[in-house]
Each structure stands twice: as structure tokens, then as C-alpha cells.
Amino acid sequence: MTAPPRSVLGRILTDLGSTLVEVVAGEPDPTRPVGGVLIHDPQDEPTRLPDAVVLGVGVYGADQVAALVERAAGLGAAAVIVRSPVAVDGAVKDAVTRTGIPVLGLTPGASWAPVATLLRSLLAVDGTGEADDPGEPLAGDLFALANAVAALLDGPVTVEDRNGRVLAFSSRQEEGDEARIATILERQVPGEKLRILEERGAFHALYRSDRPVYVEGVAEKPRVAIAVRAGGEILGSIWVVVREPLTEDRERSLAEAAKVAALHLLRRRAGEDVEHRLQADLLATVLEGGAGAPDAAVRLGLSDQPACVLALAVTGGSSAPDRVAVGHRVSKALALHLAAIHPRTATASLGGVAYAILPTASDEPALRVAEAFLGRIGTRVPAVIGIGRLAMRPAELRRSRSDADRALRVLRDGRSPLRAARLSDVYVASLLVELGDRMAAEDDLPDGPVVRLRAYDAEHNTALTETLAAWLSTFGDVIAASAAVHVHPNTFRYRLKRLAEVASLDLTDPEARFEAMLQLRLGPGPR
């Protein structure tokens, strides 16, 4: 497995999401390279930029869209974007089929200039998953937007995500009230205020309306808020401390600001998603081994020190979607926990399992780290962690991952009371799991005493298999075994004699006892 291309059409479509653009004609090739962004001008001869995305500003109607597709084909473009709703008729379909250039529709209300900036930002993501001017410049843009809104509306402003986390804020916050000051200091709306807003239906009104909502009675001073949305998706909100409801002109200004904020938040999310996918790709390359593993390890900063692989999974009886959601949150928590321990940890979710590569001198510290993390999240999250052997070189991380997977399988199946374990801690149980898998795959379970006992129990509604399991588990101690299955010792002795007859099992033969114990461990029933 190798690192994916840096800029391809499939990634651009995924990052922008259906909330900003949608395919209206043609079948985009997700592997098609994207080389840049061109803004269409019918009066100018365009600069040739191979594999560009062409923005059809001011292009309306089927004839103009078809002409734009033909012109883009002459430039070697990868796709064209025009404002939705897009008129698609036979001429447009013919042009798209002939040229192979798909037509994408830009959601109504999105401004072209920020969209062009957003596309160029996505294309600027380099091999480390970071944009040429990401992070702080982006945050700076949001802070500048907050200050601009504050100047327009004459009140301190915050830009928040859906969970009440403050993404940016304006100056003049001292003009707010105690609740606003607490929000800025904590970078989070206080939980009590969120609860009151929820109880009073403020969020319900906010997310149902595309206009500003006036909120009073929650804090000392009233607020005006507007949802930040892209298409039908709510990305966050803008909150302004005010003295009275806004005038119509100021409401329009706030609504325009929300559209700009939506593009900033989409760009932020796209950049985070790209970085997470890139790290997942690199981590998978390292864990799978092969020719690309050493280079991937270098890019992750893991090439010059020993490390262990940790594999975390969520267990329990919750539904599959719930397990996925909980697993995603726990994976993020694990990444944060490990980053505080070592700056060069790498974490990503692959196939429903959160894998982490932890630089360490031995597997003992890795076990302590895993136990400490599980101790912090407590029993409210049913998670287990398998730990692989120490890998001295990147090429050995594949084997460490295999060990972690084997240990994790035992823990997920409930064959050990541990929540975190190395393969050496559950080695015998792992062998039994793998032997059981082989026997099940090959239908290779031999006839024997335990098989005969289970068949007899099923036919006569007896508990001879349970009796045998209890006796073997207590090393032949009838008193302890009878107590374990809650029967009188004499009754237990009778059952023991009876099961020996039914199964043709010589309980005095150590080989026969071992075979019976092995079959009990491999098959269904008491272990």
C-alpha cells in the first residue's frame, strides 16, 4: 500500500462534500489528477492549466454550460463547476459524454471567491497533510470575520461549533456579561447555559431558521444568533451580544457573515479530514509492511526508535452504528492521551480498530500506558487494547501489529478478564481461538467424549457437560465443583459417574482429561 495521490478529483469531492457541490452531469473519475483552479472569463483567452477545475462564474442555461464543457476540454480540464440549479439537456449530456468532463453544481448562496480560495487550499495540502498556509491563518480569518461582524453589529461576537466550543471571537468581549466572559476564558459555552438554551428551545429555533434568532433571559444581556450552514448541514453558529433586536439591514449583514463563516468551517474540516486520511494511509502502509513501509515510517517520524503497536476496539452489546461512533470518539481520546506521553505517536482507525504506534523501550511501559488510558475512560466505555511485541525497526512493526490483533481478538471474545494485554499475557487463549477458527473453517471437529456429552444433554435436558467442565476446572475437587454448579456433592458424584458412562470417558487417564478440556475450550458451552 502506498501513499495516495496528493490531489485527485475524488478527494476534492469528498472534502467539499455534498453540502457545497454535487455532481449534476457525468461520472467523475475519482483518480483523475487535479492541477489547479481556473476562473472562466468568456472575454479572455484562458491560460492553459492541465487538469484544472474550471469555475463557470456567470454561466447559466444549458447552452452556456455545454459551451463551457467544450472549452474546458480544450484546456485539458478535470471538471467544471457552475451555479445550481443547473440546466442539463441533450446538448450538455452530449458534451459531457464526448469530453469526459463532469459538471458539478455549486450550492446556491455560496460566493465564488471564497470557493476558489477553498479549492486552492485543498490543492495546497502537501505530503505532510498541512496546507501552505493552514491552521493559524485560517483561525486568523475567523477572528477577522468575528471582528468585522462585531463592528457591523456593534456587539462582541463568538463563532462556535455545534457543541458550543468557541472557534473564534471578536474584541470588545469586556462589553458582554459574565456568561460571555466565562465562555471566552473556557473557550466553551458553560454547560449550564447550554442546558438552559436547549430547554427553552433556542437551538431548535436556531437550526430551523435561516434568519437570526433573538434570545433573551438566558444571561444578563440578550443575544442574537444565526446558524452557520452549508446546504442542509449545520456547521456551527455566530452569537452576538446585543442591547435589542437587530434591524433588517443588520440581520442581512449577519446572514451574509454566516455564509462566509460556512466556507471557513468547511475549509477547516476539509483540512482536518485530509490530514487524518493521510496519517491513516501512512500508518496502514507501515503496519502492512512491504516496500513502502520504511518511507511511510520516516514521514511519520518513527524510523529511528523502537516502538510497539497498540490495537483498541470497542466491545459490548450496542448497535454497530453506536460502536462506530463510540470507537471514533475513543480513538481521538487515545490519540490525545498518547500525544501527551510521546510527541511522535501515530494513531488512526483502520477497519473498526484504532491502531497506534507508540515509541517505547519495551512492551512493559506500553502495557502501563494502555491500562492508564482505560482507567481514565473507566467502565462507561467498554473498550479493550491489545499490545504487540517491541519492534526495533519499522520492518518489524507488521509483526507487532499481528501480535496486537491476536491479543485483541482474545479480549474482544471475552476469553480473558483483562482489558489490556500483550500477546504473551493471553498466548494460550490466542492459540485456542486460532485452533477453533481452523477447525470451524475446515469442519474438522472430531467425534469424542465432549461431542457425545453435548448431544446427550441436548436430547435428555441434562447438565453432564457442565458437570465435566466444573470437575476439570477444580482439578477433580468434588466439593468445590459441586458448589460451583450448585448441587449436592453426592448428586455431583452420581453425575460424574453417569457422564463417564455416556461419554465413554476414562477420568483417570490424564490424556483423556486433557483432550476433554481442550474440546470444552474450543467448542460452545462452559469454558
HUFENNOR-V21271 format. One record per residue. N is the residue number from 1. PSI is psi as a letter, one per 40 degrees, with the letter a starting at -180 (none if undefined). Layout:
n = (N:N)
psi = (PSI:PSI)
This chain:
n = (1:2:3:4:5:6:7:8:9:10:11:12:13:14:15:16:17:18:19:20:21:22:23:24:25:26:27:28:29:30:31:32:33:34:35:36:37:38:39:40:41:42:43:44:45:46:47:48:49:50:51:52:53:54:55:56:57:58:59:60:61:62:63:64:65:66:67:68:69:70:71:72:73:74:75:76:77:78:79:80:81:82:83:84:85:86:87:88:89:90:91:92:93:94:95:96:97:98:99:100:101:102:103:104:105:106:107:108:109:110:111:112:113:114:115:116:117:118:119:120:121:122:123:124:125:126:127:128:129:130:131:132:133:134:135:136:137:138:139:140:141:142:143:144:145:146:147:148:149:150:151:152:153:154:155:156:157:158:159:160:161:162:163:164:165:166:167:168:169:170:171:172:173:174:175:176:177:178:179:180:181:182:183:184:185:186:187:188:189:190:191:192:193:194:195:196:197:198:199:200:201:202:203:204:205:206:207:208:209:210:211:212:213:214:215:216:217:218:219:220:221:222:223:224:225:226:227:228:229:230:231:232:233:234:235:236:237:238:239:240:241:242:243:244:245:246:247:248:249:250:251:252:253:254:255:256:257:258:259:260:261:262:263:264:265:266:267:268:269:270:271:272:273:274:275:276:277:278:279:280:281:282:283:284:285:286:287:288:289:290:291:292:293:294:295:296:297:298:299:300:301:302:303:304:305:306:307:308:309:310:311:312:313:314:315:316:317:318:319:320:321:322:323:324:325:326:327:328:329:330:331:332:333:334:335:336:337:338:339:340:341:342:343:344:345:346:347:348:349:350:351:352:353:354:355:356:357:358:359:360:361:362:363:364:365:366:367:368:369:370:371:372:373:374:375:376:377:378:379:380:381:382:383:384:385:386:387:388:389:390:391:392:393:394:395:396:397:398:399:400:401:402:403:404:405:406:407:408:409:410:411:412:413:414:415:416:417:418:419:420:421:422:423:424:425:426:427:428:429:430:431:432:433:434:435:436:437:438:439:440:441:442:443:444:445:446:447:448:449:450:451:452:453:454:455:456:457:458:459:460:461:462:463:464:465:466:467:468:469:470:471:472:473:474:475:476:477:478:479:480:481:482:483:484:485:486:487:488:489:490:491:492:493:494:495:496:497:498:499:500:501:502:503:504:505:506:507:508:509:510:511:512:513:514:515:516:517:518:519:520:521:522:523:524:525:526:527)
psi = (h:i:h:i:i:d:h:i:d:d:d:d:d:d:d:d:i:e:e:d:i:i:h:e:h:i:g:h:h:e:e:h:i:h:e:a:h:h:h:h:h:e:e:i:h:i:h:h:g:i:f:i:h:h:h:g:h:e:h:i:i:d:d:d:d:d:d:d:d:d:d:d:d:e:e:f:i:d:i:i:h:i:h:i:i:h:h:h:a:d:d:d:d:d:d:d:d:d:d:e:h:i:h:i:h:h:h:i:e:h:i:d:d:d:d:d:d:d:d:d:d:d:e:e:h:a:e:e:e:i:i:d:f:a:b:d:d:d:d:d:d:d:d:d:d:d:d:d:d:d:d:d:e:f:i:i:i:i:h:i:a:e:e:e:h:h:d:i:i:i:a:f:d:e:e:a:a:d:d:d:d:d:d:d:d:e:f:h:h:i:d:d:d:d:d:d:d:d:d:e:e:d:d:d:d:d:e:e:i:e:i:i:h:h:h:i:e:d:a:d:i:i:i:h:i:i:i:h:i:h:b:e:h:h:d:a:i:h:h:h:h:i:d:i:i:i:i:d:d:d:d:d:d:d:d:d:d:d:d:d:d:d:d:d:d:d:d:d:d:d:d:d:d:d:d:d:d:d:d:d:d:d:d:d:d:d:d:e:a:a:d:e:d:d:d:d:d:d:d:e:f:f:e:f:i:i:i:i:h:h:h:h:i:h:a:i:e:i:i:d:d:d:d:d:d:d:d:d:d:d:d:d:d:d:d:d:d:d:d:d:d:h:e:f:i:h:h:i:h:h:f:e:h:h:i:i:h:h:h:i:d:i:e:d:d:d:d:d:d:d:d:d:d:d:d:d:e:a:e:d:h:g:i:i:h:i:h:i:i:h:h:d:i:d:d:e:d:d:d:d:d:d:d:d:d:d:d:d:d:d:d:d:e:f:e:i:e:i:d:h:i:i:d:d:d:f:d:d:d:d:d:d:d:d:d:d:d:d:d:d:d:e:f:f:h:i:i:a:d:d:d:d:d:d:d:d:d:d:d:e:f:a:f:d:d:d:d:d:d:d:d:d:d:e:f:e:h:d:d:d:d:d:d:d:e:f:i:i:d:d:d:d:d:d:d:d:d:d:d:d:d:d:e:f:h:h:e:e:h:d:d:d:d:d:d:d:d:d:d:d:d:d:a:i:a:i:none)
